[in-house]
Amino acid sequence: MQFSHHIKQFLPRYWTRLLFAMLASLIVVTLISLSFGATPTSFKELVLWLMGESDLQSHIIIQQLRLPRALLALCIGSLLATCGAISQGLFRNPLADPSLIGVSAGASAGASIAIVFLAGAQWSLFSLSLVSMGAFVGGILSVYLVYQIATNTSGTSVSTMLLAGIAIAFIAGGVSNALEFFADNDMLRRMSLWRMGGLDSANTPRVIIAATVAGCIFCLMPHYYSPLNALLLGESEARHLGIDVNRTKRHLVILVAAGVGTSVALAGTIAFIGLVVPHMVRLVIGPNHRFLLPISAFMGALLLLVADAFARTVIAPTEIPVGLVSALLGAPIFISLLRKRHHYGLQE
């Protein structure tokens, strides 16, 4: 594709400038998103809030309700897209996503168990409800089981990990379906809404948790650019290039489990971003993880931020689950990229 070829030549030369441009655009879009909601906020009110001179109502709406949601959307979107890109590199499959190692299905089962058996409990930790903690524990436990099944004395098999992830996902799905069979109507609605994803529970402690996990993963990412690029050639070739393949795979699985587990615990299941966003970016810029991971993080954050603004605005004051909106916004763009790629491929 001619356009993709020009992008690949452009990136190394102007990478620093592009990073600053992406950061600036995220700040601008975040500020714009603060004006959307059931109660519209004018540009003047937004400027007054930035200057610390807004009235009490605008201050409460923007700073206590919309700002935490926007920041949580940035963190969750970037985490899901980054973990998706890592999973695609780990499995050497551009259609892979974090759910392949069982984390999403395990989190759904954990959340369902908490909803059904701990419905009356009100205990929380660091502003995380029992449902959120159940989701996190379920996701981490599923990944641990998958990793243990795929690991033996000779190392960790990616293909076995993939098959084990599918098996664990079926088991977790069976547990969730069994709990749905015995749940009452209120429990069923809570399960359904949780699986569609939502940022309505955003608050400062949740933003701090998401930002901490995201910050740790993003600080570690540069160490895995070269190993992930080497893994694209195959595990044997990566070993010849001096990569400790088993250690790299273990670390990458831990990063994906931590990132997706935290995202699912804080915002429910938002499956679309981890699969399609890194694939869209890969179609345009290629498989070099030095550029793929940061741009995927940026695009994931941007997509979820815009999706959340739509979710709370389209049929306000009713709010649409953000997972549905992100799929409806991102799918047409993805289809357009695929059509263009096929068109240029035929010409070549």
N, C-alpha and C positions, 0 to 999 in steps of 0.2 A: 504494500500500500504506500503510495507516494507521500501522503500526509504523515503517516507513521514514520517513514524514513526521515523526513525533515525534523520531526520531533526528536528522534533519537540523536541526531546531530546537534540539535539546539541545546539539549539538556546539560551535557557536561560543561559547556562554555558559560552558560548563564544560570547554573544551578543555585548559587548563593542568592542571586537576585530573585529567582523564582521562589525560593523559600520565604524571603521577606514579602514577596507579593502574595503568596498563599496565606501567610500570617495576617497581613493587612486586610485581605479580603474576608477572612474569618471574623476579624474584629468588626468590620463594617456590617457583614451579614448578621452577626450576633446582635448588634445594636438595632438594626432594622427589625429583627424578629421580636424585639421587646415591645414593639408598637402593636403587635397582632394579639388578638384575644377576644374574649366575650365583650370586654369593655375596651373599645379602640383608644389608643393613645396617640395624640398628635405629635408631629415633629417638634413643635414648640415645647410640649410637656416633656418630651424625651431630652431635649437640650437643657431644660431647667433642672431635670433630674441629674444629668451629668454635672451640672454646675452646683448641685447641692441646694437648689432653691425651689424644688417642686413642692406642691401642696401635699398634705398627709395622705390623701387617697392615692395619688399618683405614686408617691414614694412606696406605699405598701404594695400596690399592684406590681410595680416594676421590680423593686428590690427584693421583696419577700416572696413573690409568687413566680414572676416570669424569669428573672435572672437566674435563680437556681435551676429552673427547667432548661434554660438555654445552655448553661454550663454543663449540666448533666448530659444533655444531648451531644454536646461536643465531645465529652469524654467517652461516652458509650459508643457513639458512632465511630470514633477513631479507633477504639479498642477492637470493636467487632471487625472492621475492615482490615486492620493490621493483623489480627489473629487469622482472618481468612486468607490473607496473602501468605502468611507463614505456613498455614496448613497446605496451601497449594504448592509451595516450594518443598515442603517436607514429603508430601505424597507424590511429587512430580506429576501433578494432575491439575490443570487449570480450572477444572470443575469441582475440585474438592472444597470443603468448608469445615469449620470447627465441629459441626455435628457428627462428622465421620468418626471422631474418637469418643462419641457417646456423651459429651458434656451437656448438650442441650436436652437430650432425652432424660438423662439422669437428673438434671435440674428440674425438669417438669415433674418427674416422679417425686422428687424431694419436696417440691412445693405442694403437690397434691396430697402427700402424706400429712404435711403440716396443716393444710386447710381442713382435711377430714378429721384428723385425730386431735388436733390442737385448736379447734375452732373457738373455744371459749377462753383460751389463754391470751393474756395481754402483755406478756413479758417481751422485752426488746433489749438489744445490745447495740450500742453506737448508732441508735436510731434505726436499726434494722429489725424488722418484724420477724416473727417466727417463720413466716412463709419465705421471706428472703433468706434467712439463715438455712432453712430446709433446702431451698433451691441450691444454695452455694455448696452445702455439704453433699447433696445428691450429685451435683455436677463433678465435684472433686473426687468423690468415691467412684463414680463411673470411670473417670479417666484413669484412676489408680488401678482398677480392675483390668481395664483394657491394656495398660502398660505391663502389668504383671503377666497377663496371658501371653503377650507378644514377646516377652523377654526370657531368654535362657542363657546358658553359659557362653554361647557364641555371640550374643548381642541381642539387639531389638530388631525384629523383622517388621518393616513397614507394611508389607502385604498382610501379615498376620494381624497387625494392629488395626488395619482397615477392616478385616473380617470380624475381629473381636469387637470393634466399635459398632458394627452393624448388629451383631448378636446382642450386645449389651443394650443397644438402643431398642431392639425388639422386646427385651425383657422389661426395660424401664417403661416402654409404651404399654406393655401388658399390665404392669402394676397400675399405671395411671388409668387405664380403661376399667380395670376392676374397681378402683376407687370411685370412678364416675358412676358405676352401676349402683353402688351403695350410697352415694351422696344424695343429699336433699337438693332442692331447687336453688337455694342460696349458695350452697357449696359449688354446685355445677356452674353457676354464673361467675363466681369468683375464679374458678379454674379456667373457664373460657376466656375471661377478660385478661387474666394473667398471661395466658399463652399468646394473646395477641400483642402483648407489649404495651407499655405506657410509662409516661414520665410524670404522671399526676402526683406521685408521692415524693417528688424532688424536694430536698431541703439542704441546708448547709452541710450537715454531717455526711449525707450521702454524696454530695459533690466532693467533699474532702476525701472520702474513701475512693471514689472513682478516679479523682485526679492523682491521688497517691499511687494507685496501681498503674494508671496510664503513664505517669511520669517514670516509674521504675522500668516499665517495659520499653518505653521510648529511649531511655538512657542506655539500656542493654542492646537495643536493636543494631547499632553500628557494628557490634562485635560479630554479628551473624550475617552481615551482607555477603562476605566472601564465602563462608561455609554453605549458605543457601545457594549461591551461584554455582558452587562446586557440586552440590548435590544434584543439580539439574543435569549434570553429565552422567550421573550414576554413582552408586556408593563405592565401587571399586576405583573409579577415576578420582573420586574425592579423597580416598585414602592415599592414592599415589601423589596427590597434591599436598599431603601433610595434614589433612583434616581428621580430627578424632571423631569419626562418624557417630559412634554409639553415644559418646558424651554430648555431641551436638543435638542428636535426636532427643535425648533425655531432657536437655535444657529447653528445647523448642516446645516439647509437649508440656512442660511445666509452665512456660510462658503462655501458651494457648489456654491451658486449663485455668490459670489465674485470671487472664483477661476475660475470657468468655464466662467463667463462673461468676466473677464480680459483676459483669454486665447483666447477666440473667438474674442474679440476685437483686439488683437494683432497679431493673426496668422490665423484667419479664422476658419472654422469648421474642426476639426480633431477628428472624432467620435470614432475611433477604440480603442484608448489608454484607455479612461475612462471605457470602457466595459471589454475588454479582459485582459489587464495587471493585474488588481487586481484579476480577476478570475483565471488567471494562477498562481499567487502567492498563492492564497487561496488553489488551488489544491495541492501545494507542501508543504506549511507550516501550513495550517489549518486556522481557523477563528479568532485566537487571535489578536485583533487589536493593541496590543502593538508591535507586530512584523509585522503584515500585512500592516499597514499604512506606516512605514518607508521603508520597502522593496518594496512596490508598488511604492512609490515616486522614489526610486532608479531605478527600472526597467523601469518606464515610462520615466524618464530622459534619460536613456541609449538607449532605443528603439528610441526615437525621435531624439536623437543626431546622431545615426548611420543612421537612415532613411534620415536625412537631408544631411549627407555626400554622401549617394547614390544618392539622388535627384539631387544634383548639379554636379555629376560626371558621371553617367551612360551614358547619351547621351550629354555630354558637347559639346558646350556651352549652349545648351538648357537645361532648368531646369524642372524636373518633379514635380508636386505638392506633397508636403511631406505627405499629408494625404493618397495618393495612395500608396506611398512607405512604410509607416508604416504598412498599412494593408497587403501588400504583404510580408513584412518581418515577421510580428508577427503572421499571420494566420497559416502558417505551424508549427510553434512552438506550438501554441495552439492546433492544431489538433493532434500533436504528444503526447502532455500531455493527451489529452482526450483518445487517443487510449491506452496509457500505463495504465491509470486509469481503463479503461474498461477491459483490459487484466488481471490486477491484481485482479480486482473485481470478474471476473469469477473464478479465482483460489481460492479466499477466499470462 
